């Protein structure tokens, strides 16, 4: 599956589980990536879009942390230098930055771990995706 498909599946999972995990209502995507027309890219940059910001954010404090950032990747992709800087800044500011998630299951497991709920109770199989 593509990064888009995995991230869409994560948000489908979150919508299904939100009645039992209400904190999932604070999960949202940051539309930083993707190819765009130059005029749209310029408009978004003027509105504050920043290179390196991770894909998803769970705006729920837990365990002394202010929230949890998730970066989705596909295939053999890894963090860009800007994304590594973002992770450093966010960790220093008191946020959790999960390792790169290559599947919706990995992201859902990371969210469950952060929230302190057992992933297996919420339909997250132990699916492994090769890096």
N, C-alpha and C positions, 0 to 999 in steps of 0.2 A: 504494500500500500504506500501511497505517497505521503509526504508530511501533512499535506492538507487533509487527506483522508483520515490519518491517525488523529489529528487534532480535532476534526469534526466528530470522530467516534468518541473522543474524550468528552466533548461537550454533550453528546447524546447520552453517554453514561451518567454524566453529572446531572442532567435533567431528570433522568429516571430515578436517581438515588437521592435527589434533593429533598423529597418528602421525609426520608429517614435520616439524612445528613443535611440539616438546614444551612450549615456553613457553606455548602456548595453554591448557594445563591450569590456568594461574593466572588466566585470564580469568573474571570473574564479574559478575553484575548486582547492582545495589543497588535494592531494592524501595521506593523513596521515593515515586514518583508514583502517580497513579490515584485514582479515587473509592473511598472506603471508608466503611463504616458508622462512625459517630462513636465507638462503643465500641472498634472495631478500631484506628481512628486514634489514640485516646488510649493504648491499650496499646502500639502501636508507638512513639509518642513517648516513653513511659515507658522503653521498651527502648533508646532512643538514636537513633531515626530523626530525621534533621535535614533541614530544608528547604534546598534548594539543592545537595545532594550530587548529583553526576552519575550517569548511568545505569549505566555499565560501568567496570570497573577491571581493568587487566592488571598483576598484582603481580609484575613481573619487572624488575629493574634493567637499564638499558641506556644506554650512552653518557654516563655520569655522572648519569643521572636515576634516580629511585627507583622509577618505575612510570609507567603511562600511563592517564589518565582519558579517557573517551569520553562525549559527550552526544549522544543520538539525538533528532531532532526530525522532525516531519512537516509537510508543507505549508509555510506561511510563518512557522511558529513560530520564535521566537528565544529566547536565554537570558533567564531572569528575572533581576531584580536580585540575588536570593539566589544564583543559579547563577554570576553574574559575580563575586560576592564569593568564592564557593568556588574558582573558577578562579584568582583572584588569590592566595588563601591557599595553594593547592596548588602553583602555580608558584613562589611564594616558598619553599616547603618542599622544592623540588627534584623536582617531578613534572612530566611533560608533560601538558598539557591540550589535546587536539586541538580544532580548530575544530568547530563543530556538524556532525554527520554526518546527512545527510538520507536516506541509504540504507545498507543493509548493505554494499554494495560500497565506499562511501566510508569506512566504519568499518574494513572489512577492509584496505583500502589503507593507512589510517593506522596500523593495527597492524603490517602488514608493514614499512612505512617505519620505524616505531619499532624493530622487531626487526632491521632490516637485511636483510630477505629480499625478493626480487623478487615483487611481488603477482601478476604475470602467470603465474608458475610455480605458483600455488596457486588457479587458477580465478577470479581476480578480474578481470572485464572492466572496460573503461574506461566503465562506465555512468554517465551524467550525469543527475542529478535536479535539476530546476529548483527554485531557492529561492524 
